[in-house]
Structure formats: C-alpha cells, structure tokens
Amino acid sequence: MSSMNDTGVVAGPASGRPGHTHRLRRLAGTGFIATLAAMAATTLAAALAQAVGVDFEIPDGGESIPLPGFAVVTGFFSVVGIAIAAALLRWSARPAARFVWTAVSLTAISLIPPLIAGANTATTTALLGLHLVPAMVVIPTLARSLR
C-alpha cells in the first residue's frame, strides 16, 4: 500500500502576492476615512455657501439640492474611487500614478454638468467648487495609500 505525503505544499494568498490582502485592507480603511472626511467637508462647504445666499436651484426642475444630497453623492463617488484604486492596486504595475491620472480626469469630466445645467452664476460656481472639495481630500489620500 502506498501513501502520499502532502506536507511540502503550502497554500499562499489568493492573489499570489504576499501582503496584497493587507494592502487592500489598508486601502479600504484609508478610503473609508477619506470618504467620511470628504462627505463632511463637502456638506460643510455647501452649508456655508447656502448661508451666504447660494440657492442650489437647478432650473430644469426648479428644486434646490438638499444638503444631505451633497453628502450622499460625495459618498457614492468616493466609494467608486476606492473601487478604482483597488482595481489598480490589483492589476497595475504603477497604481498610484494611474489612479491620480484617472481620478483627475474623472474630476474634470464631473465639472461639465454644473457648467451646462443653466443655473445662476453663484450656484454654478459653488457647484464647481463642491466638485473640487472631495477631490482634494480623496485623491491625494488614496494615491498615498497606493504607493
């Protein structure tokens, strides 16, 4: 009767790269904190803009954007950014550089809707600034985590 001894086989991480799971967890944790900070900063900036008279009224529907809406949209797109960063961490040889390029490009594209919405100048200017606030929080934070 023959017997097989498998003691020489050791299973490694699923990704095949030691420390990959740790880096991904660190990225997710850092991204979550950056997302919360971006949501708070954007909502605070929107509240300050409202306090000085910006109405955030979009002409098509005639309704104003509510303050919680800024937090929700910021949170959603920050999570999208974390997912992009995680994918680049997994599949890119230069994840930080690729992430910055991608995130800055997407931020630039996000500036188009406020410009074509037809809102008054104060609302348009405030919305443009409110697109840049979370970008200034999330992009550098995630880029540092990817290095």
C-alpha positions in Angstrom: 0.0 0.0 0.0 1.4 3.4 -0.9 0.8 6.6 0.9 1.1 10.2 -0.2 2.5 12.9 2.0 1.4 16.5 1.0 3.3 18.3 3.7 5.5 20.1 1.2 2.6 22.0 -0.3 1.7 25.3 1.3 -1.2 27.5 0.1 -0.4 31.1 -0.4 -2.6 34.2 -0.7 -5.3 34.0 -3.4 -3.7 36.9 -5.4 -0.3 35.2 -5.4 1.4 38.3 -3.9 2.3 38.3 -0.2 0.9 41.3 1.6 -1.6 42.0 -1.1 -4.6 41.4 1.2 -3.0 43.7 3.9 -2.5 46.5 1.3 -6.1 46.1 0.1 -7.5 46.3 3.6 -5.3 49.3 4.4 -6.5 51.0 1.2 -10.2 50.2 2.1 -9.8 51.6 5.6 -8.0 54.7 4.5 -10.5 55.2 1.7 -13.4 54.9 4.1 -11.9 57.5 6.4 -11.2 59.8 3.4 -14.8 59.3 2.2 -16.2 60.4 5.6 -13.9 63.4 5.7 -14.9 64.3 2.1 -18.6 64.0 2.9 -18.2 66.2 5.9 -16.1 68.8 4.1 -18.5 68.9 1.1 -21.6 69.2 3.2 -20.0 71.9 5.4 -18.9 73.8 2.3 -22.4 73.6 0.8 -23.9 74.8 4.1 -21.5 77.7 4.1 -22.5 78.5 0.5 -26.2 78.4 1.4 -25.5 80.7 4.4 -24.1 83.3 2.1 -27.1 83.1 -0.3 -26.4 80.3 -2.8 -29.7 78.6 -3.5 -28.5 75.5 -5.4 -31.6 75.7 -7.5 -31.4 73.8 -10.8 -33.6 75.5 -13.5 -35.0 72.3 -15.1 -36.9 71.1 -12.0 -37.0 74.3 -10.0 -36.0 72.4 -6.9 -33.0 73.1 -4.7 -30.4 70.4 -4.0 -30.8 69.5 -0.3 -27.7 69.5 2.0 -27.9 65.7 2.6 -27.8 65.2 -1.2 -24.2 66.6 -1.2 -23.1 64.0 1.4 -24.8 61.1 -0.4 -23.4 61.9 -3.9 -19.9 62.6 -2.4 -20.0 59.2 -0.5 -21.2 57.3 -3.6 -18.5 58.7 -5.9 -15.8 58.4 -3.3 -16.6 54.7 -3.0 -16.4 54.4 -6.8 -12.9 56.0 -6.4 -11.9 53.4 -3.8 -13.1 50.6 -6.1 -11.0 52.1 -9.0 -8.0 52.3 -6.6 -8.4 48.7 -5.5 -8.6 47.5 -9.1 -5.5 49.4 -10.0 -3.7 48.1 -6.9 -4.5 44.6 -8.1 -3.8 44.9 -11.8 -1.5 47.9 -12.4 2.3 48.0 -12.1 2.0 51.7 -11.2 -1.3 52.0 -9.3 -0.7 55.4 -7.7 0.2 57.2 -10.9 -2.6 55.5 -12.8 -5.1 56.4 -10.1 -4.1 60.1 -10.0 -4.4 60.3 -13.8 -7.8 58.5 -13.8 -9.2 60.4 -10.8 -8.2 63.8 -12.1 -9.6 63.0 -15.5 -13.0 61.9 -14.0 -13.0 65.0 -11.8 -12.5 67.2 -14.8 -15.4 65.4 -16.6 -17.6 65.9 -13.5 -17.2 69.7 -13.9 -19.2 69.7 -17.1 -22.7 69.2 -15.7 -22.7 72.3 -13.5 -21.5 74.3 -16.4 -24.3 73.2 -18.7 -27.1 73.0 -16.1 -28.2 76.6 -16.7 -28.1 77.6 -13.0 -27.2 81.1 -11.9 -23.6 82.1 -11.6 -23.4 81.7 -7.8 -24.9 78.2 -7.9 -22.6 77.2 -10.8 -19.5 78.5 -9.1 -20.5 76.8 -5.8 -21.2 73.5 -7.6 -17.8 73.6 -9.3 -16.1 74.2 -6.0 -18.1 71.5 -4.4 -16.8 69.0 -7.0 -13.2 70.0 -6.2 -13.5 69.8 -2.4 -13.9 66.0 -2.2 -11.3 65.5 -4.9 -8.8 67.4 -2.9 -9.5 65.1 0.1 -9.9 61.7 -1.6 -7.4 61.7 -4.5 -4.2 62.5 -2.5 -5.2 60.2 0.3 -5.8 57.2 -1.9 -2.8 58.0 -4.0 -0.6 57.9 -0.9 -2.1 54.6 0.1 -1.3 53.1 -3.3 2.4 53.9 -3.1 
